[in-house]
């Protein structure tokens, strides 16, 4: 009965043993990409007066990194959830999610509020309870983001996906049906049907989260610790797709403005999903045939993107960077690289969540420090170095020292009840 709609969305393999260091390294790089994007924002984001060159922005991968986080989140949940969805297993799952998210999120919200002059009670409560969103809830209204920590928006999406996952876990619907329903919700809103923007955005982001989950549950794990893949080519393709925006350009040319949502999760950025999945497969070594197919598809789509931008007459300096990335990706796509560089980034991955949620309030808060020390590349550099040190140190303290005992207490306390 499920064959026409694909296999059921349920785990097909046991839980893996040991840490996947390259995967942790990838998570660390994603957090670092978001941090880089905020530092080199072409505005007075670090130094109150001096603004860095726009050329640094050519290598901005902040938004793609957040989408990659969604893929990684679904993948990790799939890795650790392989047992039947009994009441006790669901309860354990919820306790672990609460223990992981609540302590660090609470610390990030308190830090953000401490560095803000005025915060409404609604914004404070909403961010504590993972309700922050740019769209209003039916009957409840909106819970605004904190001005100095807009990164927390993605935790609202994560909370929704964590809860929605329970229904998938228990019901095991056909995989294609789940993806199809998410796509229908996205398309219905874009086509003017009475589907709220809130649900459409959740559905669009869910395509990334579900992709990671499907890979964890349906692709056989790899036992080769010394595997070699074309992961650098995949990362270059992710950068190039973000810069070229082939789907975005196509929607503009077709006058499909209703598909161009000005958010990170938007239909005009869904071609990033192909590159995100390629990156995940290349790093984990899973589904090598699919990885090979995505290599060809992404490189072909990037060629289309180059042609579209040239034909539209909007070729800019950033597109030369994208074209170089495409060339390097094509040149290296058939090579097999060791994952050693990613393994070495694993310590950064271990504090990636903390880095992601506390960097913004520190960044905006430090602008009021040394008000006279500003206005040059030197002042910008000093501020950026100090910010990096303080942020990494605080993230390490939260993730490695303060968070673990609180999480253990929550898991133990909940388990006793």
FINU-68163 format. One record per atom (N, C-alpha, C): residue in one letter; x, y, z. Coordinates in steps of 0.02 Angstrom, whole numbers, plus 50000, padded with zeros to 5 digits. Layout:
<rs>
AXYZ
...
</rs>
This chain:
<rs>
X500414993950000
X500005000050000
X500425006250000
X501005005950034
X501445011850039
X501925012449979
X501965007249938
X502465007249885
X502415013149838
X501795015049815
X501765020749768
X502005027349799
X501985027849864
X502175034049898
X502855033449932
X503225028249916
X503885027549945
X503865023650010
X504435021950038
X504475018150100
X504215022350158
X503965019050210
X503735022750269
X504325026350303
X504175031950333
X504685035850367
X504795032850436
X505205027750439
X505365024550502
X506095022250500
X506415021250558
X507115019250558
X507215012250530
X507725011550487
X507875005150457
X508525002250484
X508885006050523
X509535003750549
X509575005250623
X510025001950657
X510125003150728
X510505009550741
X510525011350805
X510895017450824
X511635016450813
X511985021350785
X512715020750776
X513085021250842
X513665018650843
X514075018950903
X514645023950892
X514815027650945
X515365032350939
X515165038950909
X515605043750916
X515485050450889
X515715050850817
X515345054550777
X515535055950708
X515895062650708
X516555062450715
X516935068750722
X516875073250661
X516905070650599
X516815075150542
X516135078650542
X515625075150565
X514965078250568
X514965083850620
X515285082750677
X515345088050727
X515745093950700
X516265092350661
X516655097650631
X516245101850583
X515805098450544
X515365102050498
X514905106750537
X514645104450592
X514205108650633
X514595114650659
X515215113550678
X515635119150700
X515745124250646
X515865121850584
X515965126450528
X515335130450514
X514755127350523
X514125130950512
X514045136650563
X514195135150626
X514155140450677
X514655145950663
X515245144050640
X515755149050623
X515535153250563
X515185150150515
X514945153850457
X514435159250477
X513995157550524
X513515162550548
X513875168150585
X514375166350625
X514765171250662
X515125175950614
X515435173050562
X515785177050511
X515305181850477
X514715179450459
X514235183650424
X514035189750465
X513965188850530
X513785194450572
X514365199350582
X514965196750587
X515545201150597
X515655205550535
X515615202450476
X515775206050414
X515155208550377
X514625209450415
X514035212750387
X514245219550361
X514055221350299
X514265227950272
X513895233750304
X513975234250369
X513665239550409
X514075240250472
X513905245150514
X514285246250575
X514065241250629
X514205234950616
X513985229650661
X514495228150715
X515125229750704
X515665228650754
X515925235350778
X516205239150733
X516455245850749
X515885250850737
X515745255350785
X515195260050777
X515265264750717
X515875265350691
X515995270050637
X516245266650574
X516735262150581
X517075259250523
X516695253150498
X516625252650431
X516265247150400
X516745243250356
X516765236650362
X517225232750320
X517015232750247
X517465230850204
X517335230750132
X516775225650115
X516375227450065
X515855222850042
X516135216250018
X516765216050000
X517055209849973
X517075204250024
X517115206050088
X517075200850139
X516385197350136
X515885201150117
X515195198550114
X515105193450058
X515575193450010
X515535188549956
X515575181449982
X515885180650040
X515975173950068
X515495172650127
X514965176550129
X514465175650180
X514065169250167
X514055164850216
X513655158750211
X513205158050273
X513015163650302
X512615163450363
X511955159950355
X511555162150306
X510895159150295
X510945151750273
X511375150050225
X511455142950208
X511665138750267
X512075141550312
X512295137750371
X511705136150416
X511235140850424
X510645139550465
X510215134050433
X510145134150367
X509775128850333
X510135122150340
X510805122350339
X511185116250350
X511085113750422
X510995118350469
X510845116450538
X510195112450541
X509695114550502
X509055110950501
X509165103750476
X509555103050422
X509695096350395
X510055092150448
X510555095050479
X510935091450530
X510495089650590
X510045094050609
X509595092650665
X509165086550651
X508845086450592
X508435080650575
X508845074250571
X509455074950545
X509885069050539
X510075066350608
X510275070750654
X510475068450721
X509895065450759
X509295068450753
X508715065550786
X508575058650758
X508665057750693
X508575051150664
X509095046150689
X509705048450700
X510235044050724
X510075041350794
X509835045750837
X509745043850908
X509055041050922
X508605041050872
X507925038650884
X507795032850837
X507915026950861
X507825020850819
X507365015850853
X507125017350913
X506685012650947
X505955014250931
X505505009650946
X504785010950933
X504545016850974
X504035020250949
X503775026250982
X503295024451037
X503525020851087
X503115019351145
X503065025451189
X502605025251237
X502515031051281
X503155032651320
X503505027451343
X504115028651382
X504665031451338
X504725028951276
X505235031551231
X505095038751210
X504465040351198
X504285047251181
X504435051851240
X504275049551300
X504415053651359
X505165054851367
X505555049651356
X506285050451361
X506545055251307
X506275054651248
X506465059151193
X506325066451211
X505725067851238
X505555074651256
X505995077351312
X506135073151361
X506575075251416
X507265077151389
X507535073151344
X508195074551317
X508185081051276
X507655082251239
X507615088451200
X507575094551246
X507165093951298
X507105099451346
X507765100751381
X508095095351401
X508735096051437
X509275099051393
X509235097851328
X509725100651283
X509595107951267
X508975109851256
X508815116451232
X508695121651286
X508325119751338
X508085124751385
X508645128151424
X509135124651453
X509645128251492
X510025133351451
X510255131451392
X510655136151351
X510225141751323
X509615140151303
X509175145351277
X509015150451332
X508895148051392
X508755152551448
X509345157151461
X509945154351460
X510545158451469
X510615163651415
X510475161751352
X510525166451296
X510005171951301
X509405170351321
X508875175351328
X509045180151384
X509265177551441
X509445181951498
X510015186551480
X510525183851444
X511085187951423
X510845193451375
X510415191651329
X510155196551280
X509775202051315
X509335200151362
X508935205051398
X509375209651440
X509895206851470
X510355210751511
X510685216251470
X510815214951406
X511165219751363
X510695224151323
X510035223351334
X509545227551300
X509255232651349
X509155238851328
X508875243951373
X508135242751389
X507755240451338
X507035239651347
X506815233151314
X506465228951351
X506205222651324
X505485221851350
X505025220551305
X504335219451326
X504275212551358
X503795211951403
X503685205551436
X503495200251386
X503145202151333
X502935197251282
X503535194551245
X504015198851228
X504615196551194
X505035192151239
X505095194051303
X505485190151350
X505185183251360
X504535182951372
X504205176551383
X504205172351320
X504075175551263
X504065171851200
X504725168551184
X505275172051195
X505925169151181
X506125163751231
X505895164451294
X506025159251343
X505665152751325
X505055153351297
X504635147551283
X504675145351210
X505165147851172
X505265145951103
X504675147851058
X504345153251075
X503775155551036
X503945161350990
X504565163750992
X504755169650953
X504675168250878
X504355172950844
X504235171950773
X504045178650743
X504215179450679
X504035185650644
X503315185550619
X502995179850623
X502295179250602
X501845178050662
X501235180950662
X500785180050720
X500475173050721
X500365170650781
X500015164250790
X499255165550789
X498875161050761
X498145161950761
X497875162450833
X497545167950848
X497245168950913
X497725171150967
X498365170950955
X498865172951006
X499255179150987
X499275180750924
X499685186350902
X500415184450895
X500845189350890
X501555188150879
X501945188750944
X502485185050948
X502975185551001
X503625187850969
X503785194250974
X504335197050934
X505015194150953
X505475194350905
X506155192450917
X506505197750959
X507015195650995
X507425200351031
X507865204150982
X507885210650989
X508235214850940
X508965212750932
X509285210950987
X509995209350985
X510145201950981
X509635197850968
X509755190650961
X509245187450915
X509235189850854
X508765187250805
X508915180050787
X509515177550802
X509685170650788
X509205165650820
X508885167750874
X508455163050911
X507825161150871
X507705164450814
X507115162650774
X507135155250755
X507735152750741
X507785145750717
X507625140750772
X507695142750836
X507525138250890
X506765137250894
X506395142350875
X505665141550870
X505495136150819
X505825136350762
X505715131350710
X505925124450735
X506495124150768
X506725117650795
X506225114750843
X505945118850887
X505455116450935
X504845113550899
X504625116950847
X504045114450808
X504215107750776
X504815107150748
X505005100950714
X505095095250764
X505365096850823
X505445091750874
X504765088850895
X504265093250902
X503605090850921
X503265087250862
X503325089950803
X503025086650745
X503335079850731
X503975079050749
X504315072750739
X503965066950775
X503675068450833
X503345063150871
X502785059950831
X502405064050794
X501865061350752
X502155056950697
X502705059150666
X503015055050614
X503285048450643
X503575048950700
X503875043150734
X503335037950749
X502755040250773
X502225035650792
X501845032850732
X501735037050681
X501305035050626
X501685032050567
X502325033550559
X502745031150504
X502395031850437
X502205038050417
X501865038950353
X502355037950295
X502095036850234
X502545036250176
X502975042450168
X503605041350154
X504085046950150
X503885052050097
X503695049650039
X503515054249985
X502895058250002
X502445055250039
X501835058750059
X502005064650105
X502455063550152
X502635068850199
X502965074650162
X503445073150119
X503765078450080
X503265081950034
X502825078050004
X502325080949960
X501855085649996
X501645083850056
X501195088150094
X501535094750112
X502175094350131
X502535100550147
X502585104950085
X502735101850028
X502775105649966
X502115108749946
X501565105249958
X500895107849943
X500735113949986
X500915113650050
X500785119350094
X501175125450071
X501815124450052
X502225129950028
X501925132949964
X501745128549917
X501475130849853
X500795134249862
X500385131449907
X499715134249916
X499755141549940
X500205142849988
X500275149650011
X500535154249956
X501025151849918
X501315155949864
X500805157349810
X500335152849800
X499835153649748
X499215157449772
X499225159649834
X498675163749859
X498125160049894
X498205153649906
X497705149849943
X497695152050016
X497135150750051
X497085153050121
X497515148750169
X498165148950158
X498655145650202
X499095151050232
X499125151350297
X499485156850330
X500235156550315
X500545162350316
X501275162650305
X501645158750359
X501385158650419
X501705154950474
X501785147550456
X501235144450436
X501265137250420
X501675135950357
X501645140550310
X502035139650248
X502785139950263
X502985144350307
X503695144850324
X503935138750362
X503515136350409
X503685130150443
X503765124450394
X503305124050346
X503325118550297
X503945119050253
X504135125150234
X504725126050192
X505355123950229
X505425125950291
X506005123950331
X505995116450346
X505385113650352
X505335106450367
X505625102150311
X505625104550250
X505925100750196
X506665099250209
X507005104050239
X507715103050257
X507775098150316
X507365099150367
X507395094950426
X507225087750408
X506705086950368
X506495080150348
X507005076750304
X507365080650264
X507885077650222
X508425074450265
X508635077850318
X509125074950363
X508855068750398
X508225069050420
X507915063250452
X507875057250405
X507665058350343
X507605052950295
X508275049650281
X508805053650277
X509475050750265
X509685046350324
X509565048850385
X509755044950444
X509385038350448
X508745038350428
X508335032350436
X508355027650376
X508505030350316
X508445026250256
X509115024650223
X509635028250239
X510295026950207
X510725023050255
X511035017850230
X511445013550272
X512045017250300
X512195016350364
X512775019650393
X513425016850365
X513955020850370
X514605018950345
X515065017550404
X515415012050403
X515855010150459
X516575012250447
X516735014650387
X517415016550370
X517585023250403
X517985023050455
X518165029250490
X518635033650449
X518985030650401
X519465034250360
X519195035650290
X518535036250286
X518215037350221
X518465043750187
X518455043750122
X518655049550082
X518085051150034
X517915057550029
X517355059649986
X517535066249953
X517055068849914
X517155075249881
X516835081049920
X516885080749986
X516555085750028
X516775092950014
X517415094449996
X517565101449980
X517165104049920
X517065099649870
X516665101749812
X515945103349833
X515675099449879
X514995100649902
X514945107349938
X515435109049980
X515425115450014
X515495121249966
X515915120449915
X515985125649864
X515325126549826
X514985121049811
X514345121549776
X513825125149818
X513835123949884
X513365127449928
X513485134949926
X514115136949929
X514285144049924
X514055146949857
X514185143349803
X514035145949736
X513275146449724
X512895141549748
X512175141849739
X511885147749778
X512155149049837
X511925154749876
X512075161249840
X512665161849811
X512855167949778
X512495169049711
X512425163749673
X512115164349607
X511355164549611
X511065160749658
X510345160549665
X509985158749601
X510135152949570
X509815151349506
X509045151149511
X508775148049563
X508045147649569
X507745154549582
X508095158549621
X507865165449633
X507845169449568
X508375168949528
X508385172549464
X507835170149418
X507715163549418
X507195160849376
X506505163349397
X506375163649462
X505735166249486
X505635173549467
X506175177449472
X506135184449452
X505955185049378
X506295181049337
X506175181449265
X505465179249247
X505185174749286
X504505172349273
X503985176449310
X504205181849343
X503765186449380
X503365182749434
X503685177849466
X503355174149520
X503545177249587
X503325183449597
X503535187049657
X503255184049721
X502685180549716
X502395177549776
X502795171649803
X503285169349763
X503715163849786
X504365166449817
X504445173049816
X505065176149840
X504965178949910
X504925174549959
X504835176850028
X505495179650054
X505465185150087
X506075188250113
X506265185350181
X506325178850183
X506535175350244
X507055170150225
X507385167350275
X507885162250262
X507565156050232
X506975154150259
X506605148450232
X506115150950180
X506295150250117
X505895152950062
X505945148350002
X505405147849962
X505435143649902
X505995145649854
X506155152049850
X506665154149802
X507365152049823
X507435149149882
X508075146649905
X508085138949912
X507575135649886
X507545128449895
X508075124649855
X508395127949807
X508935124449773
X509525123349820
X509545127149875
X510065125849926
X509975119049959
X509355116449958
X509225109949989
X509635104549955
X509705104949889
X510095099949852
X510825099949876
X511105106049883
X511805106549904
X511885104349977
X511395106050020
X511435104050090
X511445096450097
X511015093150058
X511005085750061
X511655082850033
X511915085849980
X512555083649953
X513105084250006
X513115089950042
X513615090850094
X513555085450148
X512935084150170
X512835079150222
X513055072250199
X512865070350139
X513055063750113
X513815063250105
X514125068650082
X514855068450072
X515225067850138
X514965071050190
X515305070850254
X515185064150290
X514575061450284
X514415055250319
X514595049050279
X514675049750213
X514815043950171
X514215039850154
X513625041850176
X513015037950162
X512775038950090
X512395034050066
X512075034350000
X512545036949946
X513095033249932
X513585035749883
X513295036849814
X512815032749793
X512525033649727
X512125040149724
X511735041549776
X511365047849778
X511845053749782
X512395052849818
X512895058149823
X513175059749753
X513305054449715
X513555055449647
X513045058949603
X512405057149611
X511885060349572
X511825067749589
X511845069249654
X511805076249675
X512405080249652
X512985077049648
X513575080549622
X513445083049552
X513185078649511
X513045080549441
X512475085649436
X511945084549475
X511375089149473
X511565096149496
X511925096549551
X512115103249577
X512585106849529
X513075103249501
X513525106549454
X513155108749391
X512685104749369
X512275106749311
X511845112749326
X511545112749385
X511125118349404
X511525124749413
X512135124149438
X512565129949444
X512765132749375
X512855128449328
X512985130749259
X512395134749233
X511785132349247
X511185136049229
X511185142849264
X511385142949328
X511395149249365
X511875154249335
X512465152049314
X512945156549282
X512645159449218
X512335155149178
X512025157349115
X511465162349129
X511055160949180
X510495165449195
X510745172349216
X511245172549260
X511495179049283
X511825182949226
X512195179449183
X512505182849126
X511975185449077
X511475181449065
X510945183249017
X510525189049043
X510425189349109
X510025194649139
X510405201249142
X511055201149129
X511445207249130
X511565209949199
X511545205649250
X511645207849319
X512275204949349
X512765203649307
X513385200649330
X513775205649372
X513945203449433
X514305207849479
X514935204249503
X515315207749544
X515955204949567
X515845198449605
X515315198049645
X515185192049683
X515065185949638
X514815187249578
X514695181649532
X515345178849504
X515865182949501
X516525180249483
X516775175449537
X516645177249600
X516825172749655
X516425166249649
X515785166849633
X515365160949625
X515605156649567
X515785159849511
X516025156049453
X516665152349469
X517115155649508
X517725152249528
X517575146349573
X517075147049618
X516875141549661
X516595135749621
X516205137349569
X515925132149526
X516495128449490
X516975132249464
X517535129049430
X517925124549476
X518065126849537
X518425122649585
X518015116549605
X517365117449614
X516935111849632
X516925106549577
X516875108849514
X516875104149458
X517545100549452
X518085104349463
X518755101449457
X518895096249511
X518625097449571
X518775093049628
X518225087949642
X517685088049604
X517115083749619
X517265076349611
X517755074649570
X517935067649561
X518495065449607
X518765069949647
X519295068249693
X519005065849759
X519385062049795
X519185059549860
X519655062449913
X519375066649956
X519765070150006
X519675066950075
X520185066650115
X520105064150184
X519705069150224
X519385066750276
X518965070950318
X519345073750379
X520005073150377
X520415075550433
X520285082850451
X520245087450402
X520115094450421
X519465095350461
X518945091650442
X518315092050479
X518385089050548
X518745083550553
X518845080550620
X519185085550667
X519655089350640
X520005094150682
X519555099950704
X519005100850670
X518525106050690
X518005103450739
X518055097050759
X517565094150804
X517505097850871
X518055100350901
X517985104150963
X517545110450954
X517575113450895
X517145119150882
X516425116950876
X516325111050847
X515645108450842
X515345106950910
X515765105250958
X515515103651025
X515235109751060
X515415115751038
X515155121951069
X514755125951018
X514565122850962
X514245126550907
X513565129550928
X513185125850966
X512525128450987
X512615134651030
X513055134251079
X513185140051121
X513445145951082
X513895144651035
X514165150050993
X513615153350953
X513165149350926
X512635151950884
X512155156550922
X511995154750984
X511455158351019
X511695164051063
X512355164751073
X512575170251117
X513015175351081
X513185173951017
X513635178550982
X513325185350969
X512705185550948
X512395191950929
X512355196950986
X512105195051045
X512085200051099
X512765202751119
X513275198551117
X513955200951130
X514175205851075
X514025204051013
X514245208150957
X513945215150961
X513295215550971
X512965222050973
X513115225751038
X513215221951093
X513355225151157
X514035228251160
X514535225451125
X515215228051130
X515305234751094
X514815236651054
X514895243051018
X514915249051064
X514625248351123
X514615254051170
X515255254251211
X515675249051206
X516305248951243
X516825252851203
X517245256551236
X517755260751205
X517465265051148
X517005269451163
X516685273351109
X517185277451068
X517735279651100
X518225283451062
X518685279051020
X518705272551036
X519145267951000
X518765265050940
X518715268950887
X518325266950828
X518535271150769
X518345268650710
X518445272650650
X518985270350603
X519285264450614
X519815262150569
X519815254550566
X520205251850519
X520255244550513
X520575241650576
X521015245450609
X521335242950669
X520835242250726
X520415247350736
X519915246950790
X519425241350776
X519235240550712
X518785235150694
X519105228350710
X519735227550691
X520085221150702
X520145219550776
X520335224550816
X520405223350888
X519735221450918
X519215225050900
X518545223450925
X518335216350904
X518475214550842
X518285207950817
X518665202450853
X519305203550866
X519705198450902
X519455197650973
X519335203151007
X519085202751076
X518405199451077
X517975201351031
X517305198251026
X517355190751015
X517805188650972
X517885181550958
X518105177851020
X518585180651055
X518835177351116
X518295176851169
X517935182251181
X517415182251233
X516855177451214
X516655177551150
X516105173251128
X516285165851133
X516875164051108
X517085157051111
X517175154651183
X517455158951225
X517545157051295
X516875156051330
X516405160551319
X515745159951349
X515375153851323
X515415152651257
X515095146751228
X515385140351258
X516045140251268
X516365134351299
X516115133351370
X516075138751408
X515835138251477
X515115135651479
X514695138251435
X513995136051434
X513925128751413
X514285126951360
X514205120251331
X514575114851370
X515155116551397
X515575111351427
X515595111451503
X515395116951534
X515435117351606
X514755118451640
X514385123451618
X513745125051651
X513165120851626
X513125119851561
X512565116351532
X512505108951551
X513055105051546
X513005097851559
X512715095951627
X512935098851684
X512635096851748
X511895098551753
X511695104251724
X510975106051725
X510585101051682
X510855099251624
X510515094451580
X510455087651614
X510995085551647
X510965079051682
X510445079251738
X510405084851774
X509915085551828
X509205085251799
X509085088751743
X508425088651713
X508235081651689
X508705078251658
X508545071551634
X508405066851692
X508815067351744
X508705063051802
X508075064651839
X507935071251847
X507335073351883
X506705071351846
X506705072251780
X506125070351740
X506025062751740
X506595059151735
X506545051851732
X506225049151796
X506365052451854
X506085050051917
X505335051151922
X505095055351878
X504375056651879
X504015052851823
</rs>
